[in-house]
Amino acid sequence: MTIFTKRYAAALAAASLCSAQAAQADMGCWNNEQAAAAKVRDLQSRLMVASLRCRAIGIDVLAPYNAFVSGNRTTLQAANTVLRAQFAAGYGAAGESAYDRFTTALANEYGADATTDAICAETADAALEGAEAAGDTRKLLAVAERLGPSPELPGGECPIVFSAR
C-alpha cells in the first residue's frame, strides 16, 4: 500500500466512525413508550431464540412461544411500529437498517446462552405467562423484567422529570 492509500483508508475509517457517532447522537433519548416497545421486542426475541435453542436439544417449547405470539400479535406489531419510527427519526433514510441491526443484535444476545432442561422449562413458563397477558403491555413488561435486564438503547432512556406543584 502506498502512503496515500494508507492515509486515504485511515481518513475514510475516521469519517465513517464520525458519521456513525453523529447518527447515534441524533438518535436522542427514548421516552417511556419507546423504551417499553424495545423491552417488548426484546422479550419476543429472548423467547424466540430460547425456543429454537431448546428445540435443538430435543425439547419442544414452540407451542408456548406460538401462543405468546398469537396472544400478543397486535401488541408486538405496535411495538415494532414504535421502534421503526424511533429509528427513522434518529437515522433518517438509514432508519430501517438501524432497526434491523438493533433487532438482530437482540436475537444474537441470546443465541449463545446456555440451554438446559431448566432454561427450557423457564422459557415455556414465561411464554405461557406472556400469552396470558393477552396484549397487556404492563404484564408483558413484568415478564420481561423477571427474565433479565432491559436491552441497551442507542441514545439511552430519557431522564424522568418530576415537577413540583
C-alpha positions in Angstrom: 0.0 0.0 0.0 1.2 3.5 -0.8 1.3 6.2 1.9 -1.5 7.9 0.1 -3.7 4.8 0.1 -3.0 4.2 3.8 -3.9 7.8 4.6 -7.0 7.7 2.5 -8.1 4.5 4.2 -7.4 6.0 7.6 -9.4 9.1 6.7 -12.2 7.1 5.3 -12.4 5.0 8.5 -12.3 8.1 10.7 -15.1 9.7 8.6 -17.2 6.5 8.9 -16.7 6.5 12.7 -17.7 10.2 12.9 -20.7 9.6 10.7 -21.8 6.6 12.9 -21.3 8.7 16.1 -23.3 11.6 14.6 -26.1 9.3 13.6 -26.2 7.8 17.1 -26.1 11.3 18.6 -29.1 12.2 16.5 -31.0 9.2 18.0 -31.9 11.1 21.1 -33.2 9.5 24.2 -36.1 7.0 24.3 -39.3 8.1 26.0 -41.4 5.6 28.1 -43.4 4.3 25.2 -40.3 3.8 23.0 -38.4 2.1 25.8 -41.4 -0.2 26.6 -41.6 -1.1 22.9 -37.9 -2.1 22.9 -38.5 -4.2 26.1 -41.5 -6.0 24.5 -39.4 -6.7 21.3 -36.6 -7.9 23.5 -38.9 -10.3 25.3 -40.1 -11.7 22.0 -36.5 -12.1 20.8 -35.5 -13.8 24.0 -38.4 -16.3 23.9 -38.0 -17.0 20.2 -34.2 -17.7 20.4 -34.6 -19.8 23.6 -37.4 -21.8 22.0 -35.1 -22.5 19.0 -32.2 -23.4 21.2 -34.5 -25.8 23.2 -35.7 -27.4 20.1 -32.1 -28.0 19.0 -31.6 -30.1 22.2 -34.8 -32.0 21.7 -37.1 -30.0 24.0 -40.1 -28.5 22.2 -41.3 -25.3 23.6 -42.6 -23.9 20.3 -46.2 -24.3 21.3 -46.0 -21.9 24.3 -43.9 -19.5 22.2 -46.5 -19.6 19.4 -49.3 -19.0 22.0 -47.3 -16.0 23.2 -47.1 -14.6 19.6 -50.7 -15.3 18.9 -52.0 -13.8 22.1 -49.9 -10.6 21.7 -49.8 -10.2 17.9 -51.3 -6.7 17.9 -49.1 -5.5 20.7 -45.9 -7.0 19.1 -46.8 -5.3 15.8 -47.4 -2.0 17.6 -44.1 -2.3 19.4 -42.3 -2.8 16.1 -44.0 0.2 14.6 -42.9 2.4 17.5 -39.3 1.0 17.1 -39.3 1.6 13.4 -40.5 5.2 13.9 -37.8 5.8 16.6 -35.0 4.6 14.3 -36.4 6.5 11.4 -36.4 9.7 13.5 -32.8 9.1 14.7 -31.2 7.7 11.5 -33.4 9.1 8.7 -33.2 7.1 5.5 -30.9 4.6 7.3 -33.6 4.0 9.9 -34.8 0.7 8.7 -31.2 -0.7 8.5 -30.6 0.6 12.0 -33.8 -1.1 13.2 -32.7 -4.4 11.5 -29.3 -4.2 13.2 -31.0 -3.5 16.6 -33.4 -6.4 16.4 -30.7 -8.7 15.1 -28.5 -7.7 18.0 -31.3 -8.5 20.4 -31.6 -12.1 19.0 -27.8 -12.5 18.8 -27.6 -11.6 22.5 -29.4 -14.8 23.4 -28.0 -17.1 20.8 -25.1 -18.2 22.9 -26.9 -18.6 26.2 -26.8 -21.9 27.9 -29.6 -24.4 27.1 -30.7 -26.8 29.8 -33.9 -28.5 30.8 -34.4 -25.9 33.4 -34.0 -23.0 31.0 -36.4 -24.6 28.6 -38.9 -25.0 31.3 -38.5 -21.3 32.3 -38.9 -20.3 28.7 -42.1 -22.3 28.3 -43.4 -20.8 31.6 -42.5 -17.3 30.6 -44.1 -17.7 27.1 -47.3 -19.0 28.7 -47.3 -16.2 31.2 -46.8 -13.8 28.3 -49.6 -15.4 26.3 -51.9 -14.9 29.3 -51.0 -11.2 29.1 -53.2 -11.1 26.0 -51.6 -7.9 24.7 -51.4 -6.0 28.1 -48.1 -4.2 27.8 -47.7 -3.8 31.6 -48.0 -7.6 32.0 -45.5 -8.2 29.2 -43.1 -5.8 30.8 -43.4 -7.6 34.1 -42.4 -10.9 32.4 -39.5 -9.1 30.6 -38.3 -7.6 33.9 -38.4 -11.0 35.6 -36.3 -12.6 32.9 -33.4 -10.1 32.9 -32.1 -6.7 32.2 -33.6 -4.4 29.5 -31.8 -4.0 26.2 -29.3 -1.2 25.7 -30.9 1.6 23.8 -28.9 3.8 21.4 -29.3 7.3 23.0 -30.5 5.8 26.3 -33.7 6.3 28.1 -34.9 9.9 28.7 -34.5 11.1 32.2 -37.6 11.2 34.3 -38.6 14.8 35.1 -40.6 15.5 38.2 -42.5 18.7 38.5 -43.2 20.1 42.0 -46.6 21.5 42.3 
